[in-house]
Amino acid sequence: MTRKQKIAIGLGILLGMAIAIASYFLYCPSPTAGLFPPPPNTKTRTIYFVQHEWHSGLAWAQRGENFGTEEWKDAPYVEVGWGDRQFYFAGDQSIPSMLRAVFIPSASVMHVASFADAPEKFFKFPVLRIELSEAGFQNLFAYVKQTFAVNEKGDRLAAIGKGQYGVSNFYAAVPRYFSAFNCNTWAAEALRNAGVSVCPNRAVLAKNLGEQLQHQ
């Protein structure tokens, strides 16, 4: 094989990779039609997108639905978030830990926090209100619920540790965390299930998702 042929093959591979990456970020799956915005004169539910510095959280006022019998089950508000187990739960923010979270699929956790004040008052981060249809909210709730790891009977596993704020806990989760499917794309996927027109592939950062939601 000549040097020119090797260069041509290399350029072809790079071009193919560029096209694949561009296609990934350009692809935007359509949400379920008829859920968002809520149809007129229908029951709605308000949720809150919490834009932490690098992390996305979803909060809402509880109305009977819960994830278990923990002490936060009757709290006025609850917030959920998903992330890398070592970085998010264990608090290992070293450079090797961050690089591993970016490049190597790894175990994940769910964080559930409860509090009495409205999210706009409780959090010091930007909070965006989103009005969902009741059906859209139930889809979002089902998506969140299926993220928890369960035992052979289908019951959610017990908490693995205390959470970061409010009355909160960490729980084992089932998806593998990866840079292309991280805490922000997870939140975007939850919202897409609720009918919100967001593109998870374009929500790698919390601010990316926040910008999409501001244009709804």
LOMILO-155058 format. One record per residue: z negated, y negated, x of N, C-alpha, C in turn; residue number from 1. Coordinates in steps of 0.2 Angstrom, whole numbers, m for minus. Each point is the difference from the previous one (the first is absolute). Layout:
> Z,Y,X,Z,Y,X,Z,Y,X,NUM
...
This chain:
> 0,6,4,0,m6,m4,0,m6,4,1
> 5,m5,m1,0,m6,4,m5,m5,m2,2
> m1,m5,5,m5,m5,m1,1,m4,m7,3
> 7,m1,m1,1,m4,m6,m1,4,m7,4
> 1,7,1,m2,4,m6,m7,0,m1,5
> m4,0,5,m8,0,m1,m2,m7,m3,6
> 3,m5,3,m2,m7,m3,2,0,m7,7
> 6,3,m2,3,0,m7,m5,4,m5,8
> m2,5,3,m5,4,m4,m7,m3,m1,9
> m2,m3,6,m6,m4,m1,0,m6,m5,10
> 5,m3,0,1,m6,m4,1,3,m7,11
> 3,5,m1,1,3,m7,m7,2,m3,12
> m4,3,5,m7,2,m3,m4,m6,m1,13
> 0,m5,4,m3,m7,m2,2,m3,m6,14
> 7,0,m1,2,m3,m6,m2,4,m6,15
> 0,7,0,m2,4,m5,m8,m1,m2,16
> m4,m1,5,m7,m2,m1,m1,m6,m3,17
> 4,m5,2,0,m7,m3,2,0,m7,18
> 5,4,m2,2,1,m7,m5,3,m4,19
> m3,5,3,m6,4,m4,m6,m5,m1,20
> m2,m4,5,m5,m4,m1,1,m5,m5,21
> 6,m3,1,2,m6,m5,0,3,m7,22
> 3,6,m1,0,3,m7,m7,1,m3,23
> m4,2,5,m7,1,m3,m3,m6,m3,24
> 0,m5,4,m3,m7,m2,4,m3,m6,25
> 7,1,0,4,m2,m6,m1,3,m6,26
> m2,7,0,m1,4,m6,m6,m2,m4,27
> 1,m1,m6,m5,m2,m5,0,4,m6,28
> m4,5,m1,0,4,m6,m2,m5,m6,29
> 3,2,m6,m1,m4,m6,m6,2,m3,30
> m4,m5,m3,m6,2,m3,1,3,m7,31
> m4,3,m3,1,2,m7,1,m6,m5,32
> 5,1,m4,2,m6,m4,m5,m1,m6,33
> 0,m6,m2,m4,m1,m6,m8,m1,1,34
> m2,1,6,m7,m1,1,m3,m7,2,35
> 5,m3,4,m2,m7,3,6,m4,0,36
> m1,m7,m2,m6,m2,m3,m2,3,m7,37
> m6,0,m2,m2,3,m6,4,m3,m6,38
> 2,5,m4,4,m3,m6,m5,m4,m5,39
> 3,m5,m3,m4,m4,m5,m4,4,m5,40
> m6,m3,m1,m5,3,m5,m2,7,2,41
> m1,1,6,m2,7,2,m7,m1,4,42
> m3,6,0,m7,0,4,2,m1,8,43
> m4,m4,3,1,m1,7,m6,1,4,44
> 1,1,7,m6,1,4,2,m5,7,45
> m5,m3,2,0,m5,5,m2,4,7,46
> 4,0,5,m2,3,6,0,m6,5,47
> m3,2,6,0,m5,5,3,3,7,48
> 5,m4,3,2,2,7,m4,m4,5,49
> m4,4,4,m4,m4,5,3,1,7,50
> 2,m6,2,4,0,7,m5,m1,6,51
> m3,6,2,m5,0,6,5,m2,6,52
> m3,m1,5,4,m3,6,6,5,1,53
> m1,6,1,5,5,2,1,6,m6,54
> m4,m1,m5,m1,6,m5,0,m3,m7,55
> 3,4,m4,1,m1,m7,m5,4,m4,56
> m3,m4,m5,m5,3,m5,2,m1,m7,57
> m2,4,m4,2,m1,m7,m7,1,m4,58
> m1,m5,m5,m6,m1,m3,1,m1,m8,59
> m5,2,m4,1,m1,m7,m7,1,m3,60
> 0,m3,m6,m7,1,m4,0,7,m3,61
> m5,3,0,m1,7,m2,m1,0,m8,62
> 4,5,m3,m1,1,m7,m1,7,m2,63
> m4,3,4,m2,7,m2,4,5,5,64
> 5,m2,3,4,5,4,m4,0,7,65
> m1,5,3,m3,0,7,2,6,4,66
> m2,1,6,2,5,5,m6,5,0,67
> m5,m1,m3,m6,5,1,m6,m3,m2,68
> m6,3,2,m6,m2,m3,m4,m4,5,69
> 3,m3,5,m4,m4,5,m3,m6,m3,70
> m5,m3,4,m4,m6,m3,5,m6,m2,71
> 6,0,2,4,m6,m2,4,1,m6,72
> m1,6,m3,5,2,m6,m1,m5,m6,73
> m6,m3,m1,m1,m5,m5,1,m7,2,74
> 2,m2,6,0,m7,2,6,m3,m3,75
> m1,m7,m1,5,m4,m3,7,1,3,76
> 0,0,7,7,0,3,0,5,5,77
> 6,2,2,1,5,5,6,m1,4,78
> 0,1,7,5,m1,4,2,6,4,79
> 6,2,1,2,6,3,5,m2,6,80
> m1,4,5,5,m1,6,1,7,4,81
> 5,1,3,2,6,3,2,m2,8,82
> m2,5,4,2,m2,7,m2,6,5,83
> 1,m1,6,0,4,6,m8,2,0,84
> m1,7,1,m7,2,0,m4,m3,6,85
> 3,1,6,m4,m2,6,0,m8,1,86
> 5,m3,m2,0,m8,1,m4,m3,m6,87
> 1,2,m6,m3,m3,m6,m7,2,m1,88
> m1,7,0,m7,3,m1,m4,0,6,89
> 2,3,5,m4,0,6,m1,m6,4,90
> 5,m5,m2,m1,m7,4,2,0,7,91
> 4,5,2,3,0,7,6,m4,0,92
> m1,m6,3,5,m5,0,3,m1,7,93
> m1,5,4,3,0,7,7,0,0,94
> 3,m2,5,8,0,1,3,7,m1,95
> m3,5,3,2,7,m1,0,2,m7,96
> m5,m2,m4,m1,2,m7,5,m4,m4,97
> 2,m6,1,5,m4,m3,7,3,1,98
> 1,2,6,7,3,2,1,7,m3,99
> m6,4,m1,1,6,m3,1,m1,m7,100
> m3,m5,m3,1,m1,m8,7,m2,m1,101
> 3,m3,5,7,m3,m1,5,6,1,102
> m1,4,5,5,4,2,m1,8,m2,103
> m6,2,m2,m2,7,m1,m3,0,m7,104
> 3,4,m5,m3,1,m6,m7,3,0,105
> m4,m3,m4,m7,2,1,m4,0,m6,106
> m6,3,0,m4,1,m6,m2,m7,m3,107
> m1,0,m7,m1,m7,m3,m6,1,m4,108
> m2,m6,m3,m6,m1,m4,1,m5,m5,109
> m4,1,m6,0,m5,m5,m7,m4,0,110
> 1,m6,m1,m6,m5,0,m1,m2,m7,111
> m6,1,m3,m1,m2,m7,m6,m5,0,112
> 0,m6,m2,m5,m5,0,m1,m3,m7,113
> m6,m1,m2,m2,m3,m6,m4,m7,1,114
> 1,m4,m5,m4,m7,0,0,m3,m6,115
> m4,m5,m1,m2,m3,m7,5,m6,m1,116
> 1,m4,6,4,m6,m1,7,1,m1,117
> 4,m4,m3,7,0,0,3,1,7,118
> 5,3,1,3,1,7,2,m7,3,119
> 2,m5,m4,1,m6,3,m6,m3,4,120
> m6,1,m3,m6,m2,3,m3,4,5,121
> 1,7,m1,m3,5,5,3,0,6,122
> 7,m1,0,3,1,7,2,m7,3,123
> 0,m1,6,2,m6,4,7,0,2,124
> 3,5,m2,8,1,1,4,m2,m6,125
> 6,m1,1,4,m2,m6,0,5,m5,126
> 0,m2,m6,0,5,m6,5,m2,m5,127
> 4,5,m2,6,m2,m4,m1,4,m7,128
> m1,m3,m6,0,3,m6,7,3,m2,129
> 0,6,m3,6,3,m3,m2,3,m6,130
> 4,m2,m5,m1,2,m7,5,6,m1,131
> m3,6,m1,3,6,m2,0,2,m7,132
> 5,4,m2,m1,3,m7,m5,6,1,133
> m3,2,m6,m5,5,1,3,7,2,134
> 6,1,m2,4,6,3,1,m1,7,135
> 2,m5,3,1,m2,7,m7,1,4,136
> m5,m2,m3,m6,1,3,m2,7,1,137
> 1,4,m5,m2,7,0,4,4,5,138
> 6,m2,1,5,3,5,m3,m2,7,139
> m2,m6,1,m3,m2,6,m7,4,1,140
> m4,0,m5,m6,4,1,1,7,2,141
> 5,3,m3,1,7,1,3,1,7,142
> 4,m5,3,2,0,7,m6,0,4,143
> m4,m5,m1,m6,m1,4,m4,7,0,144
> m1,2,m6,m5,6,0,3,6,4,145
> 7,1,m1,2,6,4,0,m1,7,146
> m2,m5,3,0,m1,7,m6,3,3,147
> m5,1,m4,m7,3,2,2,7,2,148
> m3,3,5,0,7,2,m5,4,m5,149
> 2,5,m2,m3,4,m5,m1,7,3,150
> m5,4,m4,m1,7,2,4,5,m4,151
> m1,6,1,4,5,m3,0,0,m8,152
> m6,m3,m2,0,m1,m8,3,m7,m2,153
> 2,m4,4,3,m6,m2,m5,m6,0,154
> m6,2,2,m5,m6,0,0,m4,6,155
> m1,m6,0,0,m5,5,m6,2,5,156
> 2,0,7,m5,2,4,m6,m6,1,157
> m6,2,2,m5,m5,1,2,m5,5,158
> m4,m6,m1,1,m5,5,m1,2,7,159
> 3,m3,5,m1,2,7,m4,m5,4,160
> m1,m6,m4,m4,m5,3,0,m6,m4,161
> m5,m5,2,m1,m6,m3,6,m5,1,162
> 2,m4,m5,5,m5,1,m1,m6,4,163
> 4,m5,0,0,m6,4,m4,m6,m4,164
> 0,0,m6,m3,m6,m4,m1,2,m7,165
> m4,m4,m3,m2,2,m7,m4,6,0,166
> 0,4,m6,m2,7,m1,6,4,1,167
> 1,3,6,6,3,1,0,7,4,168
> 5,4,0,0,6,4,7,1,2,169
> 1,5,5,6,2,3,1,7,m2,170
> 6,2,m2,2,7,m2,6,3,4,171
> 0,6,1,6,3,3,6,m1,m5,172
> 6,m1,3,6,m1,m4,5,5,3,173
> 5,1,m5,5,5,2,6,m2,4,174
> 3,m6,m1,6,m2,4,m2,m1,7,175
> 5,2,4,0,m2,7,1,m7,1,176
> m4,m4,4,1,m7,2,6,0,5,177
> 4,m5,0,5,m1,5,3,m7,m1,178
> 3,m3,5,2,m7,0,5,m1,m5,179
> 4,5,m2,5,m1,m5,m3,1,m7,180
> m6,3,m1,m4,1,m6,m7,m2,2,181
> m2,m6,m1,m6,m3,2,m4,m2,m6,182
> m6,m4,1,m4,m2,m6,4,m5,m4,183
> 5,m4,3,3,m5,m4,6,3,m4,184
> 4,5,3,5,3,m4,m3,5,m5,185
> m6,3,1,m4,3,m5,m1,m4,m6,186
> m3,m6,1,m2,m5,m6,7,m2,m3,187
> 5,m1,4,7,m2,m4,2,6,m4,188
> m1,6,2,3,6,m4,m5,1,m6,189
> m6,m2,0,m4,0,m6,2,m5,m5,190
> 2,m6,3,2,m5,m5,7,2,m2,191
> 4,3,4,7,2,m3,m1,5,m6,192
> m5,4,1,m1,5,m5,m2,m3,m7,193
> m3,m6,1,m2,m4,m6,5,m4,m3,194
> 6,0,3,6,m3,m2,2,m7,3,195
> m4,m2,5,1,m6,4,6,1,5,196
> 4,m5,0,6,1,4,m1,m3,7,197
> m3,5,4,m2,m1,7,4,5,4,198
> 1,m1,6,3,5,5,m5,2,5,199
> m2,6,m1,m5,3,5,2,0,7,200
> 7,1,1,2,0,7,0,m6,3,201
> 0,m6,m4,0,m6,3,m7,m3,0,202
> m5,4,m1,m7,m2,0,m5,3,6,203
> 3,0,6,m3,2,5,m7,m3,2,204
> 0,m7,m1,m6,m4,1,m2,m3,m7,205
> m7,m1,0,m3,m3,m7,4,m6,m2,206
> 2,m4,5,3,m7,m2,7,2,m3,207
> 3,5,2,7,2,m3,m1,1,m7,208
> m5,4,m2,m1,2,m7,m2,m6,m4,209
> m5,m4,3,m2,m6,m3,6,m5,m2,210
> 5,m1,5,6,m4,m1,4,3,m6,211
> 1,7,0,4,3,m6,m4,m2,m7,212
> m6,1,0,m4,m1,m6,0,m7,m3,213
> 1,m5,5,0,m7,m2,6,m2,m3,214
> 5,5,0,7,m2,m3,1,4,m6,215
> m5,3,m3,1,4,m6,0,m4,m6,216
